[in-house]
Amino acid sequence: MRRKPSFALDLLIVRHGPAGDRDEWAKTGQDDDERPLTPRGIREMRRAARGLQQLMTSVDAIGTSPLVRARETAAILALVYDVVPEEARVIGDGDRRAILRWVRSAAAVIAKKQRGKEKRVTIAIVGHEPDLSVSACWLLTGRAPEGEHEPWMELKKGGACLLSFNGRPQPRTARLRWLLTRSQLERVKR
């Protein structure tokens, strides 16, 4: 029998900010993994990160896809939350089970460090669509949209959602607290 974790988990799921045009980037001959945020995307993500901070005053860890646009988005969040982001290939690979294992592991490490303090751990992951929405749908309902079935939710570029777990994070146990677009996050009042 598995031990119940002695902490609750908030999972902040963030899609990378607006990046350069895929077709234009392809013309440069560079790998799409290297496509960065646009200057405008950086400005918009900075504003969105400040809005996020109003909703989530702290984040304990940030995991990011290794793709440049996700790493740049994670770096913007890291400045707001004073946390060093960790590259996690599984977040970029889109394997929802591997993402969940990474989240569980990161949360357990944080909880162990906080023993006797906080009972709620907050982990942020930064990645790509449709992987993030498929993972969120799976955590909420226990079913992953597959084939021609689209996820019933979508994270727009720079958008975020917050899932909460009161026990061991597993499929069908998450609660959706909120789902916001980047522009909605930018308008969150200080």
N, C-alpha and C positions, 0 to 999 in steps of 0.2 A: 504494500500500500504506500502511495506517495504521501509525503508530509505536506500539509497545507502551508503555503508561504505565510509568514507572519507580517505581511505587508499587503497593501492594496496598490494597484498600478493604474496610472493614467498614461495612455499612449497617444502622443501627439504625432499625427501623420501629416507631413508637409510635402506637397509636390514642389519640385524645383521651380524657380522663377522663370520669367520669359527669356528665352535664349534666341540666338540668331536663327534666321530662316534655314531650315534643313537643306532645301534645294540649293540655295546660294552657297551654303557651307560645303556641300558636296562638290561644287565646281572648283573649290580650292584644292581638292585632292586629299584633304585631311580627313582622318577618321572622325565619324560622328560623335564618338565618345569624348572628343576634345572640344566639341562645340560649347562655347561659353555663354553666360548671360550677356544680354546687351547692356550698354550703359543705362538705358531707360529701365531695363529689367532690374538692374542693381539698385537704382533709386527707388523703384516701386517695392522691391523686397525689403529695403531698409525701413520704409514706412510701414509695410505689413508686419515686419518683425516688432516694431514698436507697438503696433496694435495687439499683436499676439501677447506681448509682455503685459498688457493691461488685463488680458484674460487669464494668462498663466504667469504668475509672478516668478516662478522658478522652474527650471528644467535640470534634472540631475545628470543626464547623459544625452548625447546626440550621436546617432549613427547615420552614416550617409553612404549612398551609392558612390562608387569611385569615379563616375562620370563627372567631367569638369563642372557642368551646370549645377549638378546636385552638390558637389563639394563647395562651390561658390555660395550657394544658398545656405548650406550648413554653416559656412564661415560667418555669414551675416547673422544668423541666429546665435552663433557662438559669442559674438561681440555683445549681443543684448543680454545673454544669459550667463556670460563668463564661464563657459564650459568648452573644453577642447573636443571638437568632433572626432569621432572614430570612423575611419573608412571600413565599411563592411560589404564585401563583394556580394553577399547574399541579398542585400537590399537592392542592388542593381540587377541581380539575376532574375528576380521575380518569382522565386520559389516561396510561396506563402508559408509553408511549413518551416523552411530554413529561416525565414524572417522571424517567425514566432520563436524559434529556438534562440536566435540572437537576442531578441527582446527579453525573453525569460532570463537568459544568462546575464545580460547587462543589468537587469532589475535586481537579480540576486546579489550581484557584486555591490551595487549601491546600497541595498538593504543591509548587507553585512557590515558595510562601513558605517551606516547610520544606526546600528543596533542600539535600541534604547531611546532613540530620538524620534524622527518622523516615522509614521506608520504608512504613509503614502509615498510611492516612488513615481517620478515622472520621467519617462523616456520619450525622446523625439526621434523620429526617423525621417530622412529626406530622400526622396526617390522619384519614381516615374510612373506614368500611366501606361497601360491600364493596371499595372501590377499593384499599385497602392489601393485602388478602389476594389479590385478583386480580393485583396487581402482583408480589407475592412469589411466587405460584405460577408466573407467567410467567417471572420471573428464575430460578427453580429448574428448571423443566421445559421452557421454551421454548414452552409452550402456555398461553394464557389461558382460563380457564373462561368460557364465553359461553352466552347463552340460558338454558336451564333447568338447565345444569350449574353446580352450586355450587362455589366454591373448596374444595379439600380441606383447607384450614386456615382458621381464623377468629381474628381478634384481638378479644378481648373489650375492653370499655371500659377504657382504662388499661393494656392488655396490650401486650407488645412482642415482637419477634423480632429476631434478629441474623443477617444474611446476610454471608458473606465471599466476596470475589473475589480471585483471585491475579493477574489480568491485567485487561484492559479490561473494565469491567462491561458485560455483555450478556446477553440471555436464554439460559438453559440453562447458565450458567457459575457461578451462585451456589451456595454451600454453606450449608445451614441449620445454624447453630451451636446455637441454642436458640430456643424459643417458650414464653413464660411469660404467665400471667394477671397482672392487677394484684395480686390477693391473694397470689399466689406471690412476686411482686417485693417486696411489703410484708414478707414473712417472711424474706427473705434476711438472714442474720446479718451483723452488723458484725464 
